[in-house]
Amino acid sequence: MKEMLKDLFALFFCLTFVYFLVGCEKKTTIKLPPDKIPSSKRITPLNIMVSDLKVSKNKIVFTAYVDDNNEIFTMDFDGTGLKRLTFNDTNDYTPSLSPDGSKIVYISFIRYGQTNDEIFLMNPDGRNQIRLTQNSSSEGSPSFSPDGKKIIFESSKGGNSQIYIMDINGKNERQLTQNAMENCYASFSPDGKSIVFAAFTPSPMGVRSDIYTMDSDGKNQRRLTDDGSINTHPSFSPDGKMIVFSSNRDGNSEIYLMYADGKNQTRLTNNNFLDASPAFLPDGHHIVFITQKSMTEKLGIHIMDLLNP
């Protein structure tokens, strides 16, 4: 009996300790504004130039300029496991991994006789490349829904760029936005109920863009930024409470963070060069983005930690 009680006590202690750790982790929150500008470090090799990125549950998928054109790569969150997926004699770019990691959707230009950007699907090892769209217009920035059954993207088939959605096999295409703006860079909230995107319009300075959200059916569009600058490349945090984006409101493109309702817009970088295409990692406090630290350095992926700036 004593031995049984000792075993039960040990089990109770272990479960209590695990519960304590989980509870502590749940209470971890990002404070806006942070106490200081977070530092960052490069996680891609210096010899490749990166132009865009997306994050899944366990990988970063991105475009890099190699062999005189754009190709698609994946890597782990710490920069290891770098793998090139496409070896085509044309441009492949703006990839996005499905939530379960089984598929990658991306854009390819001038393949199989087409002369515009079209959406393709492939396995995570680069095999079984399948064309999903057959349009005379150009498509861009495809991204999966949280359940992996839908693909959201932009298309100029109506004249200006609008947001569309379709099944993962390219069927049942529907238009979500219908306005005079150039709508682009759309992605879902983690619960699939909302979509965030950027919309470009003419301005006295030439052009501006703002961040918008809308319901997953295109209704209830709401503008979150309104400062006359270029605000773009938005994406939700893993808990859906925040949106990270890039903006040139302070002179050059920097990374910003705000709550999902547009409040507390906070600058996260302070760099004399381009900072763009930010995305949260699944832990909710690391952000990866594209930047360079000097004129001689090629654009690469950097990582920052909001909890340890």
C-alpha positions as CSV (number, residue, x, y, z in Angstrom):
1,M,0.0,0.0,0.0
2,K,2.8,2.4,0.9
3,E,4.5,1.8,-2.4
4,M,1.2,2.4,-4.3
5,L,0.7,5.7,-2.4
6,K,4.3,6.7,-3.2
7,D,3.6,6.0,-6.9
8,L,0.4,7.9,-6.9
9,F,2.0,10.9,-5.1
10,A,4.8,10.9,-7.7
11,L,2.3,10.8,-10.6
12,F,0.3,13.6,-9.0
13,F,3.5,15.7,-8.6
14,C,4.5,15.2,-12.2
15,L,1.0,16.1,-13.5
16,T,0.9,19.2,-11.3
17,F,4.3,20.3,-12.6
18,V,3.3,19.8,-16.2
19,Y,0.1,21.7,-15.6
20,F,2.1,24.5,-14.1
21,L,4.4,24.7,-17.1
22,V,1.5,24.7,-19.5
23,G,-0.3,27.3,-17.5
24,C,2.8,29.5,-17.4
25,E,3.2,29.2,-21.2
26,K,-0.4,30.2,-21.8
27,K,0.0,33.4,-19.8
28,T,2.9,34.5,-22.1
29,T,1.8,37.6,-24.0
30,I,3.4,40.0,-26.4
31,K,3.4,43.6,-25.1
32,L,2.8,46.5,-27.4
33,P,4.9,48.5,-27.7
34,P,7.9,46.4,-26.7
35,D,10.5,47.7,-24.3
36,K,13.0,48.0,-27.1
37,I,13.4,47.2,-30.8
38,P,14.1,43.5,-31.1
39,S,17.4,42.3,-32.6
40,S,17.5,39.8,-35.4
41,K,19.9,37.3,-36.9
42,R,20.2,35.9,-40.5
43,I,19.2,32.2,-40.9
44,T,19.7,31.9,-44.7
45,P,23.1,31.5,-46.5
46,L,24.7,34.7,-47.6
47,N,25.1,33.5,-51.2
48,I,21.3,33.3,-52.0
49,M,18.9,36.3,-52.4
50,V,15.4,35.8,-50.9
51,S,12.3,37.6,-52.3
52,D,9.3,36.2,-50.3
53,L,8.4,33.6,-47.6
54,K,5.6,31.8,-45.8
55,V,5.5,29.7,-42.6
56,S,3.8,26.4,-41.9
57,K,3.7,24.3,-38.7
58,N,7.3,23.1,-39.0
59,K,8.9,24.7,-42.1
60,I,9.7,28.0,-43.8
61,V,9.0,28.0,-47.6
62,F,10.5,30.8,-49.7
63,T,11.7,32.0,-53.0
64,A,15.4,32.6,-53.8
65,Y,17.1,33.8,-56.9
66,V,19.5,31.2,-58.2
67,D,20.7,30.1,-61.6
68,D,19.4,33.3,-63.2
69,N,15.8,32.8,-62.1
70,N,13.5,32.4,-59.0
71,E,13.3,28.9,-57.4
72,I,11.5,27.5,-54.4
73,F,13.2,26.3,-51.2
74,T,12.2,25.0,-47.8
75,M,14.1,25.0,-44.5
76,D,13.7,24.5,-40.8
77,F,13.0,27.4,-38.5
78,D,16.6,27.6,-37.4
79,G,17.9,27.7,-41.0
80,T,19.0,24.1,-41.2
81,G,17.6,21.5,-43.6
82,L,17.8,23.8,-46.6
83,K,16.3,22.1,-49.6
84,R,15.7,23.3,-53.2
85,L,12.5,22.1,-54.6
86,T,12.2,23.5,-58.2
87,F,14.8,23.3,-61.0
88,N,12.9,24.9,-63.8
89,D,14.1,27.2,-66.5
90,T,11.5,29.8,-65.5
91,N,10.4,31.7,-62.4
92,D,8.7,29.9,-59.6
93,Y,7.8,32.0,-56.6
94,T,5.4,33.0,-53.7
95,P,5.0,29.5,-52.4
96,S,2.8,28.5,-49.5
97,L,2.7,25.2,-47.6
98,S,-0.5,23.4,-46.7
99,P,-1.3,23.2,-42.9
100,D,-0.5,19.5,-42.9
101,G,2.7,20.0,-45.0
102,S,1.6,17.6,-47.8
103,K,1.3,20.2,-50.6
104,I,2.9,23.5,-51.7
105,V,1.0,26.0,-53.8
106,Y,3.0,28.5,-55.8
107,I,3.2,30.8,-58.9
108,S,5.0,29.8,-62.1
109,F,5.7,32.1,-65.1
110,I,5.9,31.0,-68.8
111,R,5.6,27.3,-68.5
112,Y,4.0,24.8,-70.9
113,G,3.2,27.6,-73.4
114,Q,1.6,30.1,-71.0
115,T,2.8,33.7,-70.9
116,N,1.5,34.8,-67.6
117,D,1.6,33.9,-63.9
118,E,-0.4,30.8,-63.1
119,I,-1.0,28.8,-59.9
120,F,0.7,25.4,-59.5
121,L,0.5,22.7,-56.8
122,M,3.3,20.2,-55.9
123,N,4.4,17.8,-53.3
124,P,6.7,19.1,-50.5
125,D,9.7,17.4,-52.2
126,G,9.1,19.3,-55.4
127,R,7.5,16.3,-57.3
128,N,4.1,16.0,-59.0
129,Q,3.9,19.7,-60.2
130,I,0.3,20.3,-61.4
131,R,-1.2,23.5,-63.0
132,L,-4.4,24.6,-61.3
133,T,-5.4,27.8,-63.2
134,Q,-5.8,28.3,-67.0
135,N,-6.3,32.1,-67.4
136,S,-5.1,34.7,-69.8
137,S,-4.6,37.0,-66.8
138,S,-2.1,36.7,-64.1
139,E,-2.6,35.2,-60.6
140,G,-0.5,35.8,-57.5
141,S,0.2,35.1,-53.8
142,P,-1.7,31.9,-53.3
143,S,-2.2,30.7,-49.7
144,F,-4.0,27.8,-48.1
145,S,-7.0,28.0,-45.8
146,P,-6.4,26.6,-42.2
147,D,-8.2,23.3,-43.1
148,G,-6.1,22.9,-46.3
149,K,-9.2,22.6,-48.5
150,K,-9.2,26.0,-50.1
151,I,-6.6,28.3,-51.8
152,I,-7.0,32.1,-51.7
153,F,-5.2,34.2,-54.3
154,E,-5.3,37.4,-56.3
155,S,-6.1,37.6,-60.0
156,S,-6.3,40.4,-62.5
157,K,-8.8,38.7,-64.8
158,G,-11.4,41.4,-64.1
159,G,-9.0,44.2,-65.0
160,N,-7.6,45.2,-61.6
161,S,-6.4,42.7,-59.0
162,Q,-9.1,41.1,-56.9
163,I,-9.1,38.4,-54.2
164,Y,-10.5,34.9,-55.2
165,I,-10.9,31.6,-53.5
166,M,-11.0,28.1,-55.0
167,D,-10.9,24.4,-54.0
168,I,-7.4,22.8,-53.7
169,N,-8.0,21.1,-57.1
170,G,-8.6,24.5,-58.8
171,K,-12.4,24.1,-59.1
172,N,-15.3,26.2,-57.7
173,E,-13.5,29.5,-58.0
174,R,-15.3,32.5,-56.4
175,Q,-14.5,36.2,-56.3
176,L,-14.3,37.7,-52.8
177,T,-13.5,41.4,-53.4
178,Q,-15.2,43.7,-55.9
179,N,-13.8,47.2,-55.8
180,A,-11.6,49.6,-57.7
181,M,-8.5,48.9,-55.7
182,E,-5.6,46.5,-56.4
183,N,-6.1,43.8,-53.8
184,C,-3.3,41.4,-53.0
185,Y,-1.3,39.4,-50.4
186,A,-4.4,37.7,-48.8
187,S,-4.1,35.1,-46.0
188,F,-6.5,33.5,-43.5
189,S,-6.8,34.0,-39.8
190,P,-5.9,30.8,-37.9
191,D,-9.6,30.0,-37.3
192,G,-10.5,30.5,-40.9
193,K,-13.2,33.1,-40.2
194,S,-11.3,36.2,-41.4
195,I,-9.0,37.2,-44.2
196,V,-6.3,39.9,-44.1
197,F,-5.1,41.6,-47.3
198,A,-3.5,44.7,-48.7
199,A,-5.2,47.1,-51.2
200,F,-3.3,49.6,-53.3
201,T,-4.8,52.9,-54.5
202,P,-3.5,56.1,-56.2
203,S,-2.5,58.9,-53.9
204,P,-1.0,62.4,-54.1
205,M,2.4,60.7,-53.5
206,G,1.8,58.2,-56.3
207,V,0.4,55.1,-54.7
208,R,-0.6,54.0,-51.2
209,S,-1.8,50.7,-49.8
210,D,-3.7,49.8,-46.6
211,I,-4.3,46.7,-44.6
212,Y,-7.9,45.4,-44.6
213,T,-9.7,42.5,-43.0
214,M,-12.9,40.8,-44.2
215,D,-15.0,37.7,-43.4
216,S,-14.0,34.5,-45.2
217,D,-16.9,35.1,-47.6
218,G,-15.7,38.6,-48.6
219,K,-18.2,40.5,-46.4
220,N,-17.6,43.1,-43.7
221,Q,-14.4,44.6,-45.2
222,R,-12.7,46.9,-42.7
223,R,-9.6,49.1,-43.2
224,L,-7.0,48.9,-40.4
225,T,-4.4,51.4,-41.6
226,D,-4.9,54.9,-42.9
227,D,-1.6,56.8,-42.9
228,G,-1.1,57.4,-46.7
229,S,1.9,55.1,-46.9
230,I,2.5,51.6,-48.3
231,N,1.3,49.1,-45.8
232,T,1.5,45.5,-47.2
233,H,2.3,41.8,-46.7
234,P,0.0,41.3,-43.6
235,S,-0.3,38.0,-41.8
236,F,-2.0,36.9,-38.6
237,S,-0.3,35.7,-35.4
238,P,-1.0,32.0,-34.5
239,D,-3.6,33.0,-31.9
240,G,-5.3,35.4,-34.4
241,K,-5.0,38.4,-32.0
242,M,-2.3,40.3,-33.9
243,I,-1.3,41.2,-37.5
244,V,2.3,41.7,-38.6
245,F,3.0,43.7,-41.7
246,S,5.5,45.9,-43.5
247,S,5.2,49.7,-43.9
248,N,7.2,52.6,-45.3
249,R,5.4,55.2,-43.1
250,D,8.7,56.1,-41.4
251,G,10.7,56.6,-44.7
252,N,11.7,53.0,-45.7
253,S,10.1,49.6,-45.4
254,E,10.0,48.4,-41.8
255,I,8.2,45.6,-39.9
256,Y,5.2,46.6,-37.8
257,L,2.8,44.8,-35.5
258,M,-0.7,45.7,-34.5
259,Y,-3.7,44.1,-32.8
260,A,-6.2,42.4,-35.2
261,D,-8.6,45.4,-34.9
262,G,-5.8,47.8,-36.1
263,K,-5.0,49.3,-32.7
264,N,-1.5,49.8,-31.2
265,Q,0.4,49.9,-34.5
266,T,4.0,49.4,-33.4
267,R,7.3,49.5,-35.3
268,L,9.5,46.4,-34.7
269,T,12.6,47.2,-36.8
270,N,14.9,50.1,-37.3
271,N,17.0,49.5,-40.4
272,N,18.3,51.7,-43.1
273,F,17.5,49.0,-45.7
274,L,14.5,47.0,-46.7
275,D,12.5,44.9,-44.1
276,A,9.6,43.0,-45.7
277,S,7.4,39.9,-45.8
278,P,7.0,39.2,-42.1
279,A,5.4,36.1,-40.7
280,F,5.0,34.6,-37.2
281,L,6.4,31.2,-36.3
282,P,4.0,28.8,-34.6
283,D,5.3,29.6,-31.1
284,G,3.7,33.1,-31.4
285,H,6.7,35.2,-30.4
286,H,9.3,34.6,-33.1
287,I,8.9,36.5,-36.4
288,V,10.8,35.8,-39.6
289,F,11.2,38.5,-42.3
290,I,13.3,39.5,-45.3
291,T,16.0,42.1,-44.9
292,Q,19.6,43.1,-45.5
293,K,22.0,44.9,-43.2
294,S,24.2,46.5,-45.9
295,M,24.3,47.4,-49.6
296,T,26.6,44.5,-50.3
297,E,24.5,41.9,-48.4
298,K,21.9,40.0,-50.4
299,L,18.4,40.0,-49.1
300,G,17.9,37.1,-46.7
301,I,15.6,35.7,-44.0
302,H,16.1,37.0,-40.5
303,I,14.5,35.9,-37.2
304,M,13.5,38.0,-34.2
305,D,12.2,37.1,-30.8
306,L,9.6,39.4,-29.3
307,L,10.0,38.0,-25.8
308,N,13.8,38.3,-25.8
309,P,14.5,41.5,-27.8
